[in-house]
Amino acid sequence: MKKLILTVFLILLSFKVHAQGNFKPFKMVFLPDAHISFKEEDGWILYKESFVIFQDVIKNLKTVPELDYVVFGGDLTDNDDNKLGDLPMFLDTLEDVNFQYFAILGDRDADLKEGYTKQDFCSEFRSNGFENPNITYWMQQPADNLLFIGLDTSINNELKGKISSDELLWLDDILKANPDKFTVIFMHHPAIPTTQVDKTAWKSFLLENSEEFLKVINKYPQVKLIFSGHHHNFAVQNINNKLFVSTPSIVTYPNSYKIIKVYPDRLEIENKDISFKQIIKKSKNILVKTEYAKQFDSKNPNKVLKFQRGAGFGRNKIYYYSSMIK
């Protein structure tokens, strides 16, 4: 009897997936928080090594078989001069890549001097998401029955994040007009807490108006994936049959990124560390001595290492959109 119920459920699920847009599985990387900078100081972000790490990661991504998309998830550079002065170095590294890439804004990309605007950042990526010169968020249809949405959660010269009311209205309209397309949303600030500390000492890591954002996307079952960065940790949560994926940074521990194969019913995740073992060791040693680690666990700051890598559900390699399938 249980086998019959499961079979019926899977048949119904397949009809539901088809109704929301079947598509050819694709391989992607969401890469936030590269923080390219030439600062002399080092903290938990390895500024001195940031450009070498980024160059190495891009070199390795070029060798990944059938990699379709890379989305740079904000904080591309650390914008030390507040004039996007390091952005050309970022762009030069991507000059001959063999994958399609997109970009979104993070808080560092919106930390700007007078006379510079978010549009200055967006103008460098007109062929990589930002086609409309008047807005700082975007929608792309990279393949049949597939929709990518890149949100702007940044606030000028602020660490915290928020989605404007105009952007939320735009998002609602886009989702309403595309009910049959499998939809992936990319945003810098996470909308879902990944630990209790996110509700107290780490509030600045979370989207300020996450309830408003969730109210919009929960109306639309075609939204299956929501990627975020900013927190520099790895976590996956299934909420209302949507996977919220927080991804780490290559310049803070665990110094890794994820190669993600996206299917109509699931994700398959492959972990990749940066190439430099001694840099990872340095990053690990720095992290456990930070105030960030003490805020996570004042008695045992080392516990933050497991949190950053991903614990429990976050250690899985396969994730289904339906919470009824484990």
ZADORO-590847 format. One record per residue (C-alpha): x, y, z; residue in three letters; residue number from 0. Coordinates in nm, 2 decimals. Example, Ala and Ser with C-alpha at 12.3 -4.5 7.8 and 13.67 -1.06 7.14 Angstrom:
<<1.23,-0.45,0.78>,"ALA",0>
<<1.37,-0.11,0.71>,"SER",1>
end
This chain:
<<0.00,0.00,0.00>,"MET",0>
<<0.28,0.24,0.09>,"LYS",1>
<<0.45,0.17,-0.25>,"LYS",2>
<<0.13,0.25,-0.43>,"LEU",3>
<<0.09,0.58,-0.24>,"ILE",4>
<<0.44,0.67,-0.32>,"LEU",5>
<<0.40,0.59,-0.69>,"THR",6>
<<0.08,0.79,-0.71>,"VAL",7>
<<0.26,1.09,-0.54>,"PHE",8>
<<0.56,1.07,-0.77>,"LEU",9>
<<0.33,1.07,-1.08>,"ILE",10>
<<0.14,1.37,-0.95>,"LEU",11>
<<0.46,1.54,-0.88>,"LEU",12>
<<0.59,1.48,-1.23>,"SER",13>
<<0.27,1.64,-1.37>,"PHE",14>
<<0.32,1.94,-1.14>,"LYS",15>
<<0.68,1.98,-1.25>,"VAL",16>
<<0.58,1.96,-1.61>,"HIS",17>
<<0.30,2.21,-1.56>,"ALA",18>
<<0.55,2.46,-1.41>,"GLN",19>
<<0.79,2.42,-1.71>,"GLY",20>
<<1.01,2.13,-1.79>,"ASN",21>
<<1.36,2.22,-1.90>,"PHE",22>
<<1.69,2.07,-1.99>,"LYS",23>
<<1.90,2.02,-1.67>,"PRO",24>
<<2.18,2.27,-1.64>,"PHE",25>
<<2.50,2.32,-1.45>,"LYS",26>
<<2.57,2.65,-1.27>,"MET",27>
<<2.78,2.82,-1.00>,"VAL",28>
<<2.66,3.10,-0.77>,"PHE",29>
<<2.97,3.29,-0.66>,"LEU",30>
<<2.91,3.57,-0.42>,"PRO",31>
<<3.16,3.77,-0.21>,"ASP",32>
<<3.48,3.76,-0.41>,"ALA",33>
<<3.58,4.09,-0.24>,"HIS",34>
<<3.86,4.16,-0.49>,"ILE",35>
<<4.07,4.43,-0.32>,"SER",36>
<<4.43,4.54,-0.29>,"PHE",37>
<<4.40,4.65,0.07>,"LYS",38>
<<4.70,4.58,0.30>,"GLU",39>
<<4.49,4.48,0.60>,"GLU",40>
<<4.36,4.13,0.66>,"ASP",41>
<<4.07,4.03,0.86>,"GLY",42>
<<3.84,3.73,0.82>,"TRP",43>
<<3.83,3.84,0.45>,"ILE",44>
<<4.16,3.77,0.29>,"LEU",45>
<<4.20,4.09,0.09>,"TYR",46>
<<4.57,4.04,0.01>,"LYS",47>
<<4.51,3.70,-0.15>,"GLU",48>
<<4.16,3.79,-0.30>,"SER",49>
<<4.27,3.86,-0.66>,"PHE",50>
<<4.49,3.55,-0.68>,"VAL",51>
<<4.21,3.33,-0.54>,"ILE",52>
<<3.96,3.48,-0.78>,"PHE",53>
<<4.19,3.42,-1.08>,"GLN",54>
<<4.25,3.06,-0.98>,"ASP",55>
<<3.88,2.99,-0.93>,"VAL",56>
<<3.79,3.13,-1.27>,"ILE",57>
<<4.07,2.93,-1.43>,"LYS",58>
<<3.93,2.61,-1.27>,"ASN",59>
<<3.57,2.70,-1.37>,"LEU",60>
<<3.69,2.71,-1.73>,"LYS",61>
<<3.77,2.34,-1.70>,"THR",62>
<<3.43,2.23,-1.56>,"VAL",63>
<<3.26,2.02,-1.82>,"PRO",64>
<<2.93,2.16,-1.96>,"GLU",65>
<<2.92,2.45,-1.71>,"LEU",66>
<<2.63,2.67,-1.84>,"ASP",67>
<<2.60,2.96,-1.61>,"TYR",68>
<<2.80,3.15,-1.34>,"VAL",69>
<<2.62,3.42,-1.14>,"VAL",70>
<<2.84,3.66,-0.94>,"PHE",71>
<<2.63,3.73,-0.63>,"GLY",72>
<<2.74,4.07,-0.52>,"GLY",73>
<<3.04,4.21,-0.34>,"ASP",74>
<<3.24,4.14,-0.65>,"LEU",75>
<<3.51,4.38,-0.53>,"THR",76>
<<3.56,4.55,-0.20>,"ASP",77>
<<3.55,4.89,-0.37>,"ASN",78>
<<3.83,5.03,-0.16>,"ASP",79>
<<3.82,5.37,-0.34>,"ASP",80>
<<3.44,5.39,-0.34>,"ASN",81>
<<3.46,5.45,-0.71>,"LYS",82>
<<3.45,5.09,-0.84>,"LEU",83>
<<3.82,5.12,-0.91>,"GLY",84>
<<3.90,4.75,-0.88>,"ASP",85>
<<3.61,4.64,-1.11>,"LEU",86>
<<3.83,4.65,-1.43>,"PRO",87>
<<4.05,4.38,-1.28>,"MET",88>
<<3.75,4.16,-1.21>,"PHE",89>
<<3.62,4.21,-1.57>,"LEU",90>
<<3.96,4.14,-1.73>,"ASP",91>
<<3.97,3.80,-1.55>,"THR",92>
<<3.65,3.71,-1.73>,"LEU",93>
<<3.76,3.82,-2.07>,"GLU",94>
<<3.78,3.47,-2.23>,"ASP",95>
<<3.55,3.26,-2.02>,"VAL",96>
<<3.35,2.98,-2.19>,"ASN",97>
<<3.03,3.01,-1.98>,"PHE",98>
<<2.75,3.26,-1.97>,"GLN",99>
<<2.77,3.48,-1.66>,"TYR",100>
<<2.55,3.73,-1.48>,"PHE",101>
<<2.60,3.97,-1.19>,"ALA",102>
<<2.40,4.13,-0.91>,"ILE",103>
<<2.48,4.41,-0.67>,"LEU",104>
<<2.60,4.36,-0.31>,"GLY",105>
<<2.65,4.61,-0.03>,"ASP",106>
<<3.02,4.67,-0.13>,"ARG",107>
<<2.92,4.74,-0.49>,"ASP",108>
<<2.68,5.01,-0.36>,"ALA",109>
<<2.94,5.17,-0.12>,"ASP",110>
<<3.00,5.47,-0.34>,"LEU",111>
<<3.13,5.83,-0.33>,"LYS",112>
<<2.93,6.12,-0.44>,"GLU",113>
<<2.92,6.13,-0.82>,"GLY",114>
<<2.90,5.75,-0.85>,"TYR",115>
<<2.59,5.54,-0.87>,"THR",116>
<<2.47,5.18,-0.88>,"LYS",117>
<<2.41,5.24,-1.25>,"GLN",118>
<<2.78,5.28,-1.30>,"ASP",119>
<<2.82,4.92,-1.18>,"PHE",120>
<<2.53,4.80,-1.38>,"CYS",121>
<<2.66,4.96,-1.70>,"SER",122>
<<2.96,4.73,-1.69>,"GLU",123>
<<2.72,4.43,-1.71>,"PHE",124>
<<2.48,4.53,-1.99>,"ARG",125>
<<2.53,4.19,-2.16>,"SER",126>
<<2.52,4.01,-1.83>,"ASN",127>
<<2.18,4.08,-1.68>,"GLY",128>
<<2.15,4.46,-1.66>,"PHE",129>
<<1.99,4.53,-2.00>,"GLU",130>
<<1.76,4.81,-1.88>,"ASN",131>
<<1.98,5.11,-1.80>,"PRO",132>
<<1.72,5.25,-1.56>,"ASN",133>
<<1.69,4.97,-1.31>,"ILE",134>
<<1.94,4.78,-1.09>,"THR",135>
<<1.77,4.44,-1.10>,"TYR",136>
<<1.69,4.21,-1.39>,"TRP",137>
<<1.51,3.92,-1.55>,"MET",138>
<<1.66,3.68,-1.80>,"GLN",139>
<<1.53,3.37,-1.98>,"GLN",140>
<<1.85,3.18,-2.06>,"PRO",141>
<<1.67,2.87,-2.19>,"ALA",142>
<<1.32,2.74,-2.27>,"ASP",143>
<<1.09,2.73,-1.96>,"ASN",144>
<<1.36,2.88,-1.74>,"LEU",145>
<<1.37,3.22,-1.57>,"LEU",146>
<<1.65,3.39,-1.39>,"PHE",147>
<<1.58,3.69,-1.17>,"ILE",148>
<<1.86,3.90,-1.02>,"GLY",149>
<<1.75,4.12,-0.74>,"LEU",150>
<<1.91,4.44,-0.60>,"ASP",151>
<<1.91,4.41,-0.21>,"THR",152>
<<2.17,4.68,-0.16>,"SER",153>
<<2.12,5.01,0.01>,"ILE",154>
<<2.37,5.29,-0.08>,"ASN",155>
<<2.66,5.30,0.16>,"ASN",156>
<<2.50,5.05,0.40>,"GLU",157>
<<2.60,4.69,0.51>,"LEU",158>
<<2.23,4.59,0.56>,"LYS",159>
<<2.00,4.51,0.27>,"GLY",160>
<<1.64,4.58,0.17>,"LYS",161>
<<1.43,4.54,-0.15>,"ILE",162>
<<1.25,4.86,-0.25>,"SER",163>
<<0.87,4.87,-0.29>,"SER",164>
<<0.91,4.94,-0.66>,"ASP",165>
<<1.13,4.63,-0.70>,"GLU",166>
<<0.88,4.41,-0.51>,"LEU",167>
<<0.60,4.53,-0.74>,"LEU",168>
<<0.82,4.45,-1.04>,"TRP",169>
<<0.90,4.10,-0.90>,"LEU",170>
<<0.53,4.03,-0.84>,"ASP",171>
<<0.45,4.14,-1.20>,"ASP",172>
<<0.73,3.92,-1.35>,"ILE",173>
<<0.62,3.61,-1.16>,"LEU",174>
<<0.26,3.67,-1.24>,"LYS",175>
<<0.34,3.69,-1.61>,"ALA",176>
<<0.55,3.37,-1.61>,"ASN",177>
<<0.36,3.10,-1.42>,"PRO",178>
<<0.50,2.81,-1.63>,"ASP",179>
<<0.87,2.89,-1.61>,"LYS",180>
<<1.10,2.73,-1.36>,"PHE",181>
<<1.23,3.03,-1.17>,"THR",182>
<<1.56,3.09,-0.99>,"VAL",183>
<<1.61,3.41,-0.78>,"ILE",184>
<<1.95,3.55,-0.71>,"PHE",185>
<<2.00,3.80,-0.42>,"MET",186>
<<2.29,3.91,-0.21>,"HIS",187>
<<2.13,3.94,0.13>,"HIS",188>
<<1.96,3.62,0.26>,"PRO",189>
<<1.59,3.63,0.34>,"ALA",190>
<<1.60,3.33,0.58>,"ILE",191>
<<1.79,3.30,0.91>,"PRO",192>
<<2.04,3.01,0.91>,"THR",193>
<<2.11,3.02,1.29>,"THR",194>
<<1.95,3.18,1.60>,"GLN",195>
<<2.24,3.44,1.60>,"VAL",196>
<<2.10,3.58,1.27>,"ASP",197>
<<1.81,3.71,1.48>,"LYS",198>
<<2.04,3.89,1.73>,"THR",199>
<<2.41,3.98,1.68>,"ALA",200>
<<2.40,3.90,1.31>,"TRP",201>
<<2.09,4.09,1.20>,"LYS",202>
<<2.29,4.29,0.94>,"SER",203>
<<2.33,3.97,0.74>,"PHE",204>
<<1.96,3.94,0.68>,"LEU",205>
<<1.73,4.11,0.44>,"LEU",206>
<<1.54,4.38,0.64>,"GLU",207>
<<1.21,4.33,0.47>,"ASN",208>
<<1.23,3.96,0.42>,"SER",209>
<<0.86,3.91,0.52>,"GLU",210>
<<0.75,4.13,0.23>,"GLU",211>
<<0.97,3.94,-0.01>,"PHE",212>
<<0.85,3.60,0.11>,"LEU",213>
<<0.49,3.71,0.09>,"LYS",214>
<<0.55,3.78,-0.28>,"VAL",215>
<<0.73,3.46,-0.38>,"ILE",216>
<<0.51,3.23,-0.18>,"ASN",217>
<<0.22,3.31,-0.41>,"LYS",218>
<<0.41,3.15,-0.70>,"TYR",219>
<<0.49,2.77,-0.69>,"PRO",220>
<<0.72,2.81,-1.00>,"GLN",221>
<<0.98,2.98,-0.78>,"VAL",222>
<<1.20,2.69,-0.67>,"LYS",223>
<<1.54,2.82,-0.59>,"LEU",224>
<<1.66,3.13,-0.41>,"ILE",225>
<<2.04,3.18,-0.39>,"PHE",226>
<<2.20,3.43,-0.15>,"SER",227>
<<2.55,3.53,-0.02>,"GLY",228>
<<2.66,3.80,0.21>,"HIS",229>
<<2.68,3.57,0.51>,"HIS",230>
<<2.98,3.37,0.38>,"HIS",231>
<<2.83,3.04,0.50>,"ASN",232>
<<2.67,2.74,0.34>,"PHE",233>
<<2.32,2.64,0.43>,"ALA",234>
<<2.02,2.49,0.25>,"VAL",235>
<<1.66,2.51,0.38>,"GLN",236>
<<1.34,2.38,0.22>,"ASN",237>
<<1.05,2.61,0.30>,"ILE",238>
<<0.72,2.58,0.12>,"ASN",239>
<<0.88,2.35,-0.14>,"ASN",240>
<<1.14,2.62,-0.22>,"LYS",241>
<<1.51,2.57,-0.16>,"LEU",242>
<<1.69,2.87,0.00>,"PHE",243>
<<2.06,2.82,-0.06>,"VAL",244>
<<2.32,3.04,0.12>,"SER",245>
<<2.66,3.00,-0.04>,"THR",246>
<<3.01,3.06,0.10>,"PRO",247>
<<3.29,3.29,-0.01>,"SER",248>
<<3.61,3.20,-0.17>,"ILE",249>
<<3.80,3.45,0.04>,"VAL",250>
<<3.68,3.35,0.39>,"THR",251>
<<3.67,3.00,0.55>,"TYR",252>
<<3.56,2.75,0.41>,"PRO",253>
<<3.71,2.91,0.09>,"ASN",254>
<<3.48,2.71,-0.13>,"SER",255>
<<3.22,2.72,-0.40>,"TYR",256>
<<2.95,2.48,-0.52>,"LYS",257>
<<2.90,2.34,-0.87>,"ILE",258>
<<2.52,2.28,-0.89>,"ILE",259>
<<2.33,2.07,-1.13>,"LYS",260>
<<1.97,2.18,-1.15>,"VAL",261>
<<1.70,1.93,-1.25>,"TYR",262>
<<1.32,1.99,-1.27>,"PRO",263>
<<1.28,1.80,-0.94>,"ASP",264>
<<1.61,1.84,-0.75>,"ARG",265>
<<1.96,1.99,-0.71>,"LEU",266>
<<2.28,1.80,-0.70>,"GLU",267>
<<2.57,1.98,-0.53>,"ILE",268>
<<2.95,1.92,-0.57>,"GLU",269>
<<3.18,2.10,-0.33>,"ASN",270>
<<3.50,2.26,-0.46>,"LYS",271>
<<3.77,2.42,-0.24>,"ASP",272>
<<4.01,2.68,-0.37>,"ILE",273>
<<4.35,2.54,-0.48>,"SER",274>
<<4.56,2.68,-0.20>,"PHE",275>
<<4.57,2.46,0.11>,"LYS",276>
<<4.79,2.70,0.31>,"GLN",277>
<<4.55,2.99,0.24>,"ILE",278>
<<4.26,2.78,0.36>,"ILE",279>
<<4.45,2.70,0.68>,"LYS",280>
<<4.53,3.07,0.73>,"LYS",281>
<<4.16,3.15,0.68>,"SER",282>
<<4.05,2.89,0.93>,"LYS",283>
<<4.29,3.01,1.19>,"ASN",284>
<<4.18,3.37,1.15>,"ILE",285>
<<3.81,3.30,1.16>,"LEU",286>
<<3.81,3.12,1.50>,"VAL",287>
<<3.97,3.43,1.66>,"LYS",288>
<<3.71,3.68,1.53>,"THR",289>
<<3.43,3.85,1.71>,"GLU",290>
<<3.20,3.67,1.46>,"TYR",291>
<<3.31,3.33,1.59>,"ALA",292>
<<3.26,3.45,1.95>,"LYS",293>
<<2.91,3.57,1.87>,"GLN",294>
<<2.83,3.23,1.73>,"PHE",295>
<<2.95,3.05,2.05>,"ASP",296>
<<3.14,3.24,2.31>,"SER",297>
<<3.25,2.93,2.50>,"LYS",298>
<<3.37,2.74,2.19>,"ASN",299>
<<3.43,2.97,1.89>,"PRO",300>
<<3.57,2.67,1.69>,"ASN",301>
<<3.21,2.56,1.64>,"LYS",302>
<<3.17,2.84,1.39>,"VAL",303>
<<3.38,2.63,1.14>,"LEU",304>
<<3.12,2.36,1.11>,"LYS",305>
<<2.85,2.63,1.07>,"PHE",306>
<<3.04,2.79,0.79>,"GLN",307>
<<3.09,2.46,0.60>,"ARG",308>
<<2.73,2.36,0.64>,"GLY",309>
<<2.59,2.12,0.90>,"ALA",310>
<<2.30,1.87,0.92>,"GLY",311>
<<2.07,1.91,0.62>,"PHE",312>
<<2.34,2.14,0.47>,"GLY",313>
<<2.58,1.84,0.42>,"ARG",314>
<<2.35,1.66,0.17>,"ASN",315>
<<2.45,1.63,-0.19>,"LYS",316>
<<2.10,1.61,-0.33>,"ILE",317>
<<1.81,1.83,-0.25>,"TYR",318>
<<1.45,1.79,-0.37>,"TYR",319>
<<1.21,2.09,-0.41>,"TYR",320>
<<0.93,1.89,-0.26>,"SER",321>
<<0.97,1.87,0.11>,"SER",322>
<<0.79,1.53,0.10>,"MET",323>
<<1.09,1.37,-0.07>,"ILE",324>
<<1.40,1.32,0.15>,"LYS",325>
end
